[in-house]
Amino acid sequence: MAKLITPEIFQKNTAEDYLKAAIDTAEWIDTLAIKTEYGRIWQALPEGQDGYREDVPLFTPKSMYDGSAGIGIFFIRLYEATGDTRWLTEAEEAAAHIIATKVGVEWYQTTLHSEVKGIIPVPGWAVGPYNGPVGEAYFLEDLYQVTGKQEYRDYVLYVADVLLEAAVTDERGLHWSDQEDITADGGFIVFLDILYRKTGIKKYLDTACAAADRIAQDAFPAPNGGKFWKLLDLSMIDFAKDTTFPNWSHGTTGTAWMFAALYQDTKKEEYLELAKEGLTYAMNIAVGDETGRLIPYQDHPVTGPTYDKYYLSTCHGPVGSTLAFRELYEITGEKIYRNWTIELSRGIVRAGAPEKHSWGFWNCQCQCCGTAGILEHFAAMYEYTGEKEFYDYMIRTADVMLSDSDHRTPGLRTWYDSWWRTIPTRVVSYPGLYVGVAGCASSLLRTYAALTGKKLTNLYEYHFFEKF
């Protein structure tokens, strides 16, 4: 009689499998580690891969998007999941380098007024939270929360004070750049509001409100109801003049999220009203029903929404936009916002994710626009709702995430994808948090935590669901 063998490929993944994959990923990232005279950074692009540094919106090797601040956040989470102090030590080495190489107000002035290269030549994005010192401050604040070391909070306050010094005021109010989305000035407002919540220092909230009041002036009435924002001139990146993004990172739902957050700390009714108006606009251009909804990728005053184009993850998709709907539900208790949080989440699966690639969900695994962002979301939704529906979506997505990884070298794991969607043949393995494998592994850690009851540091987008 033939011996019965159960091969590994037949076995279901467990929480420990997700954790092991994250550890193996950390080991791969560390093959790119660079020891500096101050601490540690990592190569943003492995040698021998067909990628260019300009592929990714990185303007400092310390960024949260794909530099050491983001990788440091992943290592904090890995330490929290495993208790292994090695990962905390590596995060602290990254922090030491960041602190030793801090920049002042001149960095903002130079970056905003020099040629911004790469595929996104937008000055406000170049200095914004994902690419500049504010992202570093998010990482250092996370470290402060874990270690209690005052030097980390001191750096956060230093970054905030430099940000205040970099602000300019004209006849329309306070601002930093000509871009108002949450990847630029809007993101600074969110950062200052979070810092006010954690410290009670009023000048940060006051500055956030002054900048938000300027953005409030730029709301446009939408043809079908609600209000929307033209947060930047998208002709800078070759879109038709007056094109707008409805979703989160560069669009109206992100701005609604920003105003909802400010309302919680100011109780200014105009902020709550603007948040509601922004989501009314988004609901009125959405497609689908209670079994799944999506908000189009773009809108234009002449040609209308792009009803053939949908992102499915964080930047332009439901993962990001649901943050605003959930926030408004928690503020108001109005069930329509909770329902839309659930129905937009269902839209991801109804569109075929995580298995089916489509326009806006190409061969990309990352937190920004890929599978990792979706997995982070479903794990959060499972914890938020307790519903089996979202447990199943989480496990389904985690298993796809795991299966798409490359682990041919024992003890090392990575992911290869085409972050630059317009060149699908350029397949690269970046190490960063929002662009690469640290984000993939981080989302698996989030799943592990949901299954085991572990408490992990949240990515910054989820901070407003914490109780300070």
N, C-alpha and C positions, 0 to 999 in steps of 0.2 A: 504494500500500500504506500502510495506516495506521501511523503512528509508534508504536513500542512504548514505553510509559511505565510505569515501575514506581512507583506512588504510595507515599508514606511509610507509608500504612496497611497495605501489603502486607509491609513489611519487619519482620524480627525485631529485637527489642530487643537491644542489646549492653551490655556493662559501661559503656561511655562514655555510653550513653543514661541509665542509672541515675544516673551521676555528674552529668550535665548537669541532670537533673531535681532533684537535691538542691541544686545551685547556684542554679537558678531559684527553688526554695523559699526558700532563704536570702535571696535578693533580695526576695521577697514579705514575709518576716518583717521585713526591715529597713525596709519602708514603715511599720511600726508602732513603730520605734525611738524612744525618748525619751531625750534627753541630759539627765543630771542634773548637779548641781554636783559630784558625785563620780565619775560614770562613765556607765553606760548601763543602762536597763531597756527592756522592750517592753510595749506595750498588750496586756493579756490577752484583750481582745475588741475587734475592729475596730469602728469607728463605723458606725452604720447597719445593723447586723445585729440580728436579732430574738433576742437572747440576753440573759441576765441574769448579772451577776457571781456571783450565788448558785448558778448552774448547776454551777459547778466548785468542788471543795473547796480553794479557794485562800484562805489567810488572810494572805498576804503576797505582794506582787508579785515576791518573790525566790525563790519555791518551786521545787523540782525537778519537781513535777507539771506546773504550767503557767506558771511564772514564769521569771525570768532565769537561775536556776541550771540548769534543764533546757535552756533554749535555749543556754546557754553550753556544756553538754556536747555538744550537736549541733554547735556551731561548732568545738569541739576536734576532733571527728571529721572535720568538713569540712576543717579545716586539715591533719589527718593524711593525708586522701585526696588533697588537691590540692597541698599544699605552699605554698598561698597564705597569706601572713602576715596578710592582711586579716582572716581569720576568727579567727586567734589573737588579734589585737589587739582585736577585738570581744569575745571571751571575757574577755580581761583587763580590758576596760572594765566588763563586768558584774561581775567579781570585785571591782574597785575600789569599786563602789557597795555591794556586799554587805559588804565589810570596813568601809567608812566608816559603815554603818548597823547595825552588829552590835547584838545584844540580849543581855541578861543573864538571870539566873535569874528575875527578876521577870516576864519574858515568859511563861515556862511557868506560873507561878503565876496570872497574870492570865488567860491563855487557858484554863487548866483549870478556873478557878472563875468564869468569866463565861458568859453565854449564847452558845452556839455556834449561829450561824445557818446558813441554807442548807439544802440537801436532805439533808445528812448531819450532823445535830446531835450528833456524837460527840466529846467533848473529846479523847480519846486520839488520834483521827485528826487532829484540828486541830493538835496539836503534833508529830505523828509525822514520820517521815523524809521522806515525800513533800511535806509541807506546811510544815515548820518548818526551823529552822537546821541540823538534821542533813543534810537534802538539800543545803543550801548547802555544807556541809562536804564531801560527796561530790564536788561540782563543784570545789571549791578543791583537794582532794586530786588530782583528775585533772589540774588545771592544774599542780600541783606536780610531778607525775610527768613532764609534758611539758616544763616550763620549768626546773625545779630551783630556782625562786625560794622562798627560805625564808619569805617573808611569807605564802605560801599555806599551807604546812604549819603555820605558827604559828597561823593562823586555825582550821585544823582542830583543833588541840590546844585552842585556846580554846573552841570549840564543845563538844568532848568534856568539858572540865573544868566548863563550865557545866552540861552534862547531868548529870554526877556530883553537882554541888551541888543540882540540882533534884530528885534522887531522895529519896524518903521511905521510912522503915522502920517497919513496925508488927509486930504479933505474928506475922504470916505471912511477913514478909521484906521485901525491897527492891522498890520499884516506883515508877512515875511517875504512872500513871493507873489507872483501873479497867478498861481495855481491854488485853488481852494479845496480840492478834494482831500479825503482823509489820508492819502499818500503824501500829501504836502501840508499846507497850512491847517486843514481840518484835523490832520493827525497830531499836530502840535497842540491844538485845543484839547483833544482827548487826553494827551499825555499830561498836560497841566491840570486837567480836571482830576485825573487819577491821582496825581501827586498831592493835590489839595485834599482829597479824601483820606490819603494816608498820613498826611502831616498836619492838616488844619491851617496851613500857611495861606493866608487870604490873598496875597498878591498873585498867586498862581491862578486862582479862580477868577480874580478880577481881570487878568490879562486874557484868560481863555474867553471870558464873556465879551471883552472888547473886540477880539478877533472874530468871534461868532456873530456879533452884531453887524459887522461888515458883510459877512457871508449872507446874513439874513436879508440884506438889501437886494441881493441878487436872485431872489426867488422869482420864477416866472409862473403865471397861471397856465395850467395845462388845458388843452382843448376839451378833454373829457372829464375834467375835474381834478382837484388837487394842485400841487405846485411841484415844479422841478427846477433843477439848477444846471446852468452851463458853467461848470466849475473850472474849466480850462479851455483854451483854444485848441481843439483836437486837430486842426489843420497842421499843427506843429509836427504831428506824427502821421501826416498824409491822409487823414480822413476829410470828408467834405465839410466845408465851412458850416458852422452851426450844428454839427452832429453832437449829440450828448450821450453819455452812458447812464442808463437808469439804475444800475446795480451798485455794488458796495464800494469797492476800492477807489473808483474814480467817478462815482455817480450819486444819484439822489438818495438811494436807500442808505448809503454810508453817511450822507449828510443828515438824514433823518435820525440815524443812530447817534450821531454826535449831539444833535439838539436834545434828544431824549435823555442822554447822559447828563447834559448840563441842567436840564430841568430838575433832575433828581437832587441836585446840590443847590439850586437857586430858587426853585419853585416859581420861576418866571413863566407865566402862562403862555407868553408868545413863543417860548421855546417848545413847549408841549404841542402847541397848535401847528408850528412848522413841522415838527416830527410827524404829526398825524397827516398833514397835507402832503408831505413827501410820500408817505406810504399809500395814501389814497391814489396819487398819481400812478404809483407802481402797480397797485391792484387793478386799476382801470386799463392798463395796457397789457396785463398778464394774459396768458392763455391757459386752458385746462379747466379742471373742476376739482371737486374734493378728493378725487383719486390721484391727483397730481397736477401741480401748476408750475409754470415757468415764466420768468420775466425776460423779455427780449434783451439781446446784447446791446443794441443801440437804438436811438430814436433820432428823428430829424423832423423839423417843422414842416417840410414839404413832402418828403417821401414816407414819413411815418416810421413806426417801429420796424425792426428787422425780424419779421416773423419766421424767417428761415434760419436764424442764427441764435444759438443759446450756449452759454457756458454752463457748466454743472458744478463747479467747485467754488472756491472762496472769492476770487477777485471780481468776477463778473457774474457769479452764479448764485444759486439758492443758499449755499453754505454761508456766504457773506450776508446776503439780504435777510436771512432768517434772524440774524443777530438783532436787527432793528425791530422786527416784528415781535420777537420774544421780549426785548427790552420794553416795548410799549405795553405788552400784556402785563408784565410785572409791575409797571407803573400804574396802569389804569384798571386792570382787572377785566378789560373788555375782551370777551371771548373771540371776537373776530380776529384779533392779532394772534392769539394762540392757535386758532384754526389754520391761519395762513402759515404759521411756523411749521405745522405738521404737513400741510398740503404742499408747500414748496419743497419740503424734504421728500415727500413722496414723488414729486416731479423728477427728482434725480434718478430714482429707480424706474419710474415709468419711461424715462428717456433711454433706458437701457444700461445705465451705469450700475455696478462698476465694471461689468464684463464688456459691454458694447462701446466702442469708441465712436464718436460722432463729431460734428463740427463744434468746436469749443470744448471737447473732451477727447483730445487726441492722445497719442502715446506719451502721456505725461503723468508722472507719479507724485508730483510735489504738493506741498501744502498750499501753494499759491493758486494753482489752476488745475490740480490733478487729484489722483486717488487719495493721497494722504490727507488732503483737506477734507474730502468727503468722509473718510474714516474718522477723523477728529470730530467732525460734526455728528456723525451717527452715534459715537460713543457718548458725546455730550447729551444728545437727544434721548438716548436710553436712560442715562442718569436723571435727566430732567423729567421724563414722562413715566418711566418704569414700565413702558409698554413693550410687549413681546415683539411687536412690529419692528421697533427700533433695535431691539436685541438682535433680531434676525438680520436686519440690514447691516448692523455693526459686524457680526460674525461673517456674513457673506463678503463684505468689503475687506475685512482683515485677511480672509483667506485668499482673496484675489491679490491683495497687496503682497502677501507673503509669497504667493506662487510666481509673481512677476519679478522676484528678486534673483540675483545671480549669487550663488553660494558654492561655486565650483572649487574655490580654495578653502579648505577646511579652516573653520574659525573666523573666516572673513565673509562679510555679506555686503552687497551693494545693489543699486538699481541703475539701469541704463534707460534713458528716455530722450525724447526730442523736445526739450523745453522750448526751443525756438520753433514754433509750429509751422512757420512759413518755409522752413528748410527741414522737412521731415527726415531727410537722410542723415542729418547731423545728430547722431545719437551719442550722448555724453553722460558721464556719471559725476555729477557735482556733489560735493560733500555738505553743502549748506542746509539751513533749516527750512527756508521757504522755497528754495530752488532745487533742493537735492535730497540726499539720502538721510541726513539727520532728521528731516521732516518725515520721511517714510517711517523710519524707526521710531520716531517720537509718537506718531499716530498709533503704532503697534503698542507702545507703552501705555498710551491712553486707553486702549482696549484692555490691556492687562489690568490696569487700575480699575476699570469698570467691572471686570470679572472678579477681582479679588478684594475690592473695597479699599485699595490703596489711595492715598491722597497725593496727587501730583501738582506741581506748579502749573498753572494755566498759561497757555499762550495769551498774549496781551489782549487779543480780540475778545477773550472770554472773561476779562477782569471784572466787567460790570455786573456779572452774575455772582460775584463774591460779596460776602457781607463783611464790611470793615468794622 
